[in-house]
Amino acid sequence: MEEQIARLSKEGILKRVISGGKGELSAFLDGTKVVFHYRTALSSDGTVLDDSRSMGGRCKPMELILGKKFKLAVWETIISTMREGEIAEFACDTKHTAVYPLVSQSLRNIAEGKDPLEGQRHCCGVAQIHSHHSLGHADLDRLQKEHQPLVFTIELLQVLPPGSYRQDAWAMSDEEKLAAVPIIHEEGNELFRQGQITAAVEKYHNAIACLKNLQMKERPGDQAWIRLDHMITPLLLNYCQCRLLQGQYYEVLEHCSSILYKYEDNVKAYFKRGKAHAAVWNEKEARSDFAQVLMLDPSLAPAVSRELRDLERKLKEKETEEKEKYRRIFSKSTALAE
């Protein structure tokens, strides 16, 4: 332990153990997966910048694959001195923290369900560090303009040796992502059949993210881009089916419309969009979509009839409720006038 602390000190890192871990120190070979909670604070006044226990309203730990050249290299350095279950504080010089604003921006994007690279597309990392490019967060902009020492408080939850876990999509190579998609797709389908809708949504979302990541590397409209898009479409339709069941109708409208913009004969997209329109009282649009379904696939007439009957029933119920509401308002107004 003393040797570790001395070695870190030479590198401009001061370690303070808050709570000791358990077992022996792991080998931390390349490919080891570490799962940990982190809190980042300014060394000067203790201002907390990020805390994985509260980011995005979720208490989700960070996962890192060692040897994958994570942008914030110091995290690999300090974690490799920790035992599983250990909590420690690391005060790091600015030479280790200059890229933190970019890393934090990506982590905050992920916590909010956004693309990790949103806001970084048109400016490379080095250029951003040395420019006035805004990261969309005032605290990160200040830190980017004037680098400061940071204190990382790490709680190491798990250490998983190479081969003992399934890689997350973000850590896969392009070939691994492409091979994993059919497996993730089928896992989503099985979860859907079991009624585990939230878990199925996560699977479909992960598979779509893999393909979108690959598609971004292709020129829109090229054969490779189109092939990937044809793989994305059924996954997106399955995702929309889950979101319908979860009542996320406007998201379904958005995704189905994006599909129909490219594939005007996609019956499933019309059907799901029709259901979403009906759910948010867009009667005209719902009827139009269901009419398209019948034109493209007359065999779906029984299913469309059921949806239209359900729409008419709901419209009548809504009309009755509104009439009753206005009747009560009118009765109350009359009583007050008397």
C-alpha positions as CSV (number, residue, x, y, z in Angstrom):
1,M,0.0,0.0,0.0
2,E,2.8,2.4,0.9
3,E,4.6,1.7,-2.4
4,Q,1.4,2.4,-4.3
5,I,0.8,5.7,-2.6
6,A,4.5,6.7,-3.2
7,R,4.2,5.8,-6.9
8,L,1.0,7.8,-7.3
9,S,2.6,10.7,-5.5
10,K,5.4,10.8,-8.0
11,E,2.8,11.0,-10.7
12,G,1.0,14.0,-9.0
13,I,-1.8,11.9,-7.4
14,L,-2.4,11.8,-3.7
15,K,-4.5,8.9,-2.4
16,R,-6.4,8.7,0.8
17,V,-8.2,5.5,1.7
18,I,-11.6,6.1,3.3
19,S,-12.7,2.5,3.6
20,G,-10.5,-0.6,3.0
21,G,-11.6,-3.2,0.5
22,K,-11.6,-7.0,0.7
23,G,-9.3,-9.7,-0.7
24,E,-6.1,-9.4,-2.7
25,L,-5.3,-6.6,-5.1
26,S,-6.5,-7.8,-8.6
27,A,-4.1,-8.1,-11.5
28,F,-6.2,-5.6,-13.6
29,L,-5.2,-7.1,-16.9
30,D,-6.3,-5.4,-20.1
31,G,-9.9,-6.4,-20.7
32,T,-10.8,-6.3,-17.0
33,K,-14.2,-4.7,-16.4
34,V,-14.4,-2.4,-13.3
35,V,-17.7,-1.2,-11.9
36,F,-17.6,1.8,-9.6
37,H,-19.3,4.9,-8.3
38,Y,-17.4,8.2,-8.6
39,R,-17.7,11.7,-7.3
40,T,-15.7,14.6,-8.9
41,A,-15.0,17.8,-7.0
42,L,-12.8,20.8,-7.4
43,S,-9.7,20.6,-5.3
44,S,-9.8,24.3,-4.5
45,D,-13.1,24.5,-2.7
46,G,-14.7,21.0,-2.8
47,T,-17.5,22.0,-5.3
48,V,-19.0,18.8,-6.7
49,L,-19.1,18.6,-10.4
50,D,-20.4,15.1,-10.9
51,D,-21.7,12.3,-8.8
52,S,-22.7,9.0,-10.4
53,R,-25.2,8.3,-7.6
54,S,-27.3,11.2,-8.7
55,M,-26.6,11.9,-12.3
56,G,-29.7,11.9,-14.5
57,G,-31.8,11.1,-11.4
58,R,-30.4,7.6,-11.4
59,C,-28.0,5.8,-9.1
60,K,-26.1,4.0,-11.9
61,P,-22.4,3.1,-11.5
62,M,-19.8,3.7,-14.1
63,E,-18.4,0.7,-16.0
64,L,-14.9,0.8,-17.6
65,I,-13.0,-1.8,-19.6
66,L,-9.3,-1.5,-18.9
67,G,-7.0,-1.2,-21.9
68,K,-9.6,0.3,-24.1
69,K,-7.9,3.7,-24.0
70,F,-10.6,5.5,-22.1
71,K,-10.2,9.3,-22.6
72,L,-9.6,9.9,-18.9
73,A,-6.5,7.7,-18.4
74,V,-6.0,8.6,-14.8
75,W,-9.1,6.6,-13.8
76,E,-7.4,3.4,-14.9
77,T,-4.3,4.4,-13.0
78,I,-6.0,5.1,-9.7
79,I,-8.5,2.2,-9.9
80,S,-5.6,-0.3,-10.4
81,T,-4.5,0.6,-6.9
82,M,-7.8,-0.4,-5.3
83,R,-9.3,-3.6,-3.8
84,E,-12.9,-4.6,-4.5
85,G,-15.2,-2.8,-2.1
86,E,-12.6,-0.1,-1.3
87,I,-13.5,3.6,-1.1
88,A,-10.7,6.1,-1.7
89,E,-10.1,9.7,-2.5
90,F,-7.6,10.8,-5.2
91,A,-6.4,14.3,-5.6
92,C,-5.0,14.7,-9.1
93,D,-2.9,17.4,-10.7
94,T,-4.1,19.3,-13.7
95,K,-1.9,17.2,-16.1
96,H,-4.3,14.3,-15.3
97,T,-7.6,16.3,-15.5
98,A,-7.3,18.5,-18.6
99,V,-9.7,16.3,-20.6
100,Y,-12.2,15.9,-17.8
101,P,-14.7,18.6,-19.1
102,L,-15.1,16.5,-22.3
103,V,-15.4,13.3,-20.4
104,S,-18.0,14.8,-18.1
105,Q,-20.0,16.2,-21.0
106,S,-20.2,12.7,-22.5
107,L,-21.2,11.1,-19.1
108,R,-23.9,13.7,-18.5
109,N,-25.2,13.1,-22.1
110,I,-25.4,9.4,-21.3
111,A,-27.2,10.0,-18.0
112,E,-29.8,12.1,-19.9
113,G,-30.3,9.4,-22.6
114,K,-28.5,11.5,-25.3
115,D,-25.7,10.6,-27.7
116,P,-22.5,10.6,-25.7
117,L,-20.8,12.7,-28.4
118,E,-23.5,15.3,-28.8
119,G,-21.9,18.7,-28.9
120,Q,-18.5,17.2,-29.9
121,R,-19.3,16.3,-33.5
122,H,-17.8,19.4,-35.2
123,C,-14.8,20.0,-33.0
124,C,-12.1,17.5,-32.1
125,G,-11.2,16.9,-28.4
126,V,-7.8,18.8,-28.6
127,A,-9.4,21.7,-30.3
128,Q,-12.1,21.9,-27.7
129,I,-9.7,21.9,-24.8
130,H,-7.8,24.9,-26.3
131,S,-10.8,26.8,-27.6
132,H,-13.8,28.7,-26.3
133,H,-16.2,26.0,-27.7
134,S,-19.1,25.7,-25.2
135,L,-19.8,22.3,-23.7
136,G,-23.4,23.3,-22.8
137,H,-22.6,23.4,-19.1
138,A,-21.3,26.5,-17.3
139,D,-19.2,24.7,-14.8
140,L,-17.5,22.6,-17.5
141,D,-16.9,25.7,-19.6
142,R,-15.2,27.3,-16.7
143,L,-13.1,24.2,-16.1
144,Q,-12.2,23.9,-19.8
145,K,-11.1,27.6,-19.8
146,E,-9.0,27.2,-16.7
147,H,-7.9,23.7,-15.8
148,Q,-7.8,22.9,-12.1
149,P,-6.7,19.9,-9.9
150,L,-9.7,17.6,-9.2
151,V,-10.5,15.2,-6.4
152,F,-12.0,11.8,-7.5
153,T,-13.8,9.8,-4.8
154,I,-14.1,6.2,-6.0
155,E,-16.0,3.3,-4.6
156,L,-14.9,0.1,-6.4
157,L,-17.9,-2.2,-6.6
158,Q,-16.8,-5.0,-8.8
159,V,-13.7,-6.3,-10.6
160,L,-14.5,-8.7,-13.4
161,P,-11.6,-10.5,-15.1
162,P,-11.5,-10.8,-18.9
163,G,-13.9,-13.4,-20.2
164,S,-16.0,-13.5,-17.1
165,Y,-18.6,-11.0,-18.5
166,R,-20.4,-10.0,-21.6
167,Q,-19.1,-6.8,-23.1
168,D,-21.4,-3.8,-23.3
169,A,-22.1,-2.4,-26.7
170,W,-20.0,0.7,-26.2
171,A,-16.9,-1.5,-25.5
172,M,-17.3,-3.7,-28.6
173,S,-15.4,-3.5,-31.9
174,D,-17.5,-2.9,-35.0
175,E,-17.4,-6.6,-35.9
176,E,-18.5,-7.5,-32.3
177,K,-21.4,-5.1,-32.5
178,L,-22.7,-6.5,-35.8
179,A,-22.5,-10.0,-34.4
180,A,-24.2,-9.1,-31.2
181,V,-27.2,-7.4,-32.7
182,P,-29.2,-10.6,-33.7
183,I,-28.5,-12.0,-30.2
184,I,-29.7,-8.8,-28.4
185,H,-32.7,-8.6,-30.8
186,E,-33.8,-12.2,-29.9
187,E,-33.3,-11.5,-26.1
188,G,-35.6,-8.5,-26.5
189,N,-38.2,-10.6,-28.3
190,E,-38.1,-13.2,-25.5
191,L,-38.5,-10.6,-22.8
192,F,-41.4,-9.1,-24.7
193,R,-43.1,-12.6,-24.9
194,Q,-42.6,-12.9,-21.1
195,G,-44.3,-9.5,-20.6
196,Q,-41.1,-7.8,-19.3
197,I,-41.6,-4.7,-21.4
198,T,-39.2,-2.4,-19.7
199,A,-36.4,-4.9,-20.0
200,A,-37.3,-5.5,-23.7
201,V,-37.1,-1.8,-24.4
202,E,-33.6,-1.7,-23.0
203,K,-32.5,-4.6,-25.3
204,Y,-34.0,-3.1,-28.4
205,H,-32.5,0.3,-27.5
206,N,-29.1,-1.2,-27.1
207,A,-29.3,-3.1,-30.4
208,I,-30.4,0.1,-32.2
209,A,-27.5,2.0,-30.6
210,C,-25.0,-0.6,-31.9
211,L,-26.3,-0.3,-35.5
212,K,-26.6,3.5,-35.3
213,N,-23.0,3.7,-34.2
214,L,-22.0,1.6,-37.3
215,Q,-24.3,3.6,-39.6
216,M,-22.7,6.9,-38.6
217,K,-19.5,5.7,-40.2
218,E,-21.2,5.2,-43.6
219,R,-22.3,7.7,-46.2
220,P,-26.1,8.1,-46.1
221,G,-27.7,6.3,-49.0
222,D,-24.7,4.1,-49.7
223,Q,-25.3,0.3,-49.8
224,A,-23.7,-0.3,-46.4
225,W,-25.8,2.5,-44.8
226,I,-29.0,1.1,-46.4
227,R,-28.2,-2.4,-45.2
228,L,-27.8,-1.2,-41.6
229,D,-31.0,0.8,-41.9
230,H,-32.9,-2.3,-42.9
231,M,-31.6,-3.9,-39.7
232,I,-32.6,-0.9,-37.6
233,T,-36.2,-0.7,-38.9
234,P,-37.6,-3.9,-37.4
235,L,-35.8,-3.2,-34.1
236,L,-37.3,0.3,-34.0
237,L,-40.8,-1.1,-34.7
238,N,-40.4,-3.6,-31.8
239,Y,-39.2,-0.7,-29.7
240,C,-42.3,1.3,-30.7
241,Q,-44.6,-1.6,-29.8
242,C,-43.2,-1.5,-26.3
243,R,-43.5,2.2,-26.0
244,L,-47.2,2.0,-27.1
245,L,-47.8,-0.4,-24.2
246,Q,-45.9,2.1,-21.9
247,G,-48.1,5.0,-23.1
248,Q,-45.3,6.9,-24.8
249,Y,-47.4,7.8,-27.8
250,Y,-45.6,10.9,-29.0
251,E,-42.3,9.0,-29.1
252,V,-44.1,6.3,-31.2
253,L,-45.4,9.0,-33.6
254,E,-41.9,10.4,-34.0
255,H,-40.2,7.1,-34.7
256,C,-42.9,5.7,-37.0
257,S,-43.0,8.9,-39.0
258,S,-39.2,8.7,-39.4
259,I,-39.6,5.2,-40.8
260,L,-42.4,6.2,-43.2
261,Y,-40.4,9.1,-44.4
262,K,-37.9,6.5,-45.8
263,Y,-40.2,3.5,-46.4
264,E,-43.7,4.6,-47.5
265,D,-45.0,1.1,-47.7
266,N,-44.2,0.0,-44.2
267,V,-47.5,-1.4,-43.0
268,K,-46.4,-2.0,-39.4
269,A,-45.3,1.7,-39.1
270,Y,-48.7,2.9,-40.4
271,F,-50.5,0.6,-38.0
272,K,-48.5,1.6,-34.9
273,R,-48.7,5.3,-35.8
274,G,-52.4,4.9,-36.2
275,K,-52.7,3.5,-32.8
276,A,-50.6,6.3,-31.3
277,H,-52.7,8.9,-33.1
278,A,-55.9,7.3,-31.8
279,A,-54.5,7.3,-28.2
280,V,-53.8,11.1,-28.3
281,W,-57.2,11.9,-30.0
282,N,-55.9,12.6,-33.5
283,E,-58.9,11.1,-35.1
284,K,-58.3,12.3,-38.6
285,E,-54.7,11.2,-38.7
286,A,-55.5,7.8,-37.1
287,R,-58.2,7.1,-39.7
288,S,-55.8,8.1,-42.5
289,D,-53.1,5.7,-41.2
290,F,-55.5,2.8,-40.8
291,A,-56.8,3.5,-44.4
292,Q,-53.2,3.1,-45.6
293,V,-52.9,-0.2,-43.7
294,L,-55.9,-1.5,-45.5
295,M,-54.7,-0.4,-48.9
296,L,-51.3,-2.0,-48.4
297,D,-52.5,-5.2,-46.7
298,P,-56.2,-5.9,-46.9
299,S,-55.7,-9.1,-44.8
300,L,-55.4,-6.8,-41.8
301,A,-59.0,-5.6,-42.1
302,P,-60.1,-7.4,-38.9
303,A,-57.4,-5.8,-36.9
304,V,-58.1,-2.3,-38.3
305,S,-61.8,-2.8,-37.7
306,R,-61.1,-3.5,-34.0
307,E,-58.9,-0.4,-33.7
308,L,-61.6,1.8,-35.4
309,R,-64.3,0.4,-33.2
310,D,-62.1,1.1,-30.1
311,L,-61.4,4.6,-31.4
312,E,-65.2,5.4,-31.9
313,R,-66.0,4.0,-28.5
314,K,-63.4,6.2,-26.8
315,L,-64.5,9.3,-28.8
316,K,-68.1,8.7,-27.7
317,E,-67.0,8.3,-24.1
318,K,-65.0,11.5,-24.3
319,E,-67.9,13.4,-25.8
320,T,-70.2,12.1,-23.0
321,E,-67.6,13.2,-20.4
322,E,-67.3,16.7,-21.9
323,K,-71.1,17.1,-22.1
324,E,-71.4,16.1,-18.4
325,K,-68.5,18.5,-17.5
326,Y,-70.2,21.4,-19.3
327,R,-73.5,20.5,-17.8
328,R,-72.1,20.8,-14.3
329,I,-70.4,24.1,-15.1
330,F,-73.6,25.5,-16.5
331,S,-75.6,24.3,-13.5
332,K,-73.1,25.8,-11.1
333,S,-73.2,29.2,-13.0
334,T,-77.0,29.2,-12.9
335,A,-77.1,28.6,-9.2
336,L,-74.6,31.4,-8.5
337,A,-76.7,33.8,-10.7
338,E,-79.8,33.1,-8.7
